[in-house]
Amino acid sequence: MDQDRTRSISSIPPTSDDSSQANEALRRTVAGQIGPRKPGVVYDNADGIFEVIGLTLDRSEARRVLKRRAAQFAITVHDRITGTVDTIGTVWTGSDRVLKAVA
């Protein structure tokens, strides 16, 4: 994966375009939807146990990968139960639980 597209949301400095309140609100909303998921984090929910492999914050790339016009991010995960790798766009919810955090 291209390193520029897999940066942490907190490592992206606000640009002049992000200075508007609407863009900042969207950035915070997306950060909340991603939650604590970043490369190396292991989490579980009703669907299984997952390790985050990559995080795509480039909206165009996320939309291309997920084939969704409204995608804001994409998360590549390794399903530890089935052994498959998938790219998802689901939001972090109260039923998701971190099993292994990374610094």
C-alpha positions in Angstrom: 0.0 0.0 0.0 1.1 3.5 -0.7 2.3 5.0 2.6 0.6 8.4 1.8 -2.7 6.7 1.8 -2.3 4.8 5.0 -1.4 7.5 7.4 -3.0 7.9 10.8 -5.9 10.5 10.8 -4.1 12.4 13.6 -0.9 12.6 11.5 -2.7 14.5 8.7 -2.1 18.2 9.3 -5.1 20.5 8.5 -4.7 22.3 5.2 -6.2 25.6 4.2 -9.1 23.6 2.8 -9.6 22.0 6.2 -9.8 25.3 8.0 -13.5 25.6 7.5 -15.7 24.4 10.3 -17.5 22.0 8.1 -14.4 20.3 6.9 -13.1 20.1 10.5 -16.4 18.6 11.6 -16.2 16.0 8.9 -12.6 15.1 9.8 -13.6 14.6 13.4 -16.6 12.5 12.4 -14.5 10.3 10.2 -11.9 9.9 13.1 -14.8 8.8 15.4 -16.0 6.3 12.8 -12.5 4.8 12.5 -12.2 4.7 16.2 -9.0 3.1 17.6 -8.4 1.1 14.5 -4.9 1.6 13.1 -2.3 -0.9 11.8 -1.5 -3.5 14.4 -4.6 -3.2 16.5 -6.6 -6.4 17.1 -10.3 -6.0 17.8 -13.4 -8.2 17.9 -17.1 -7.8 17.3 -20.0 -10.0 16.5 -18.5 -10.8 13.1 -15.1 -12.1 14.3 -11.6 -11.2 15.4 -9.7 -8.8 13.2 -6.2 -7.4 12.9 -5.9 -4.1 11.2 -3.3 -4.2 8.3 -3.9 -0.9 6.7 -5.9 2.3 6.8 -6.8 4.3 3.7 -7.8 7.9 4.4 -7.6 9.2 0.8 -11.3 9.5 -0.1 -10.8 8.8 -3.8 -8.9 5.6 -3.0 -11.3 4.5 -0.4 -14.2 5.0 -2.8 -12.4 3.0 -5.5 -11.4 0.1 -3.2 -14.8 -0.2 -1.6 -16.8 0.7 -4.7 -18.9 3.1 -2.7 -19.5 6.7 -3.7 -19.8 8.0 -0.2 -16.8 6.2 1.4 -14.6 8.4 3.6 -12.0 5.7 4.6 -11.2 2.1 4.1 -9.7 -0.4 6.6 -7.8 -3.5 5.5 -8.2 -6.3 8.0 -7.0 -9.8 8.5 -9.8 -12.1 9.8 -8.0 -14.2 12.4 -10.7 -16.9 12.4 -11.0 -17.5 8.6 -7.5 -16.3 7.7 -8.9 -14.0 4.9 -7.9 -10.4 4.2 -10.7 -7.9 3.4 -11.1 -4.2 3.0 -14.0 -2.7 5.0 -15.7 0.6 5.6 -17.7 -0.1 8.7 -17.8 2.4 11.5 -16.6 1.7 15.1 -19.5 0.9 17.3 -20.1 0.1 21.0 -20.1 -3.6 20.2 -16.5 -3.4 18.9 -13.8 -4.2 21.4 -10.0 -3.7 21.3 -8.1 -6.9 22.2 -4.6 -5.6 21.5 -3.7 -2.0 21.2 -0.5 -0.5 19.7 1.3 2.7 20.5 
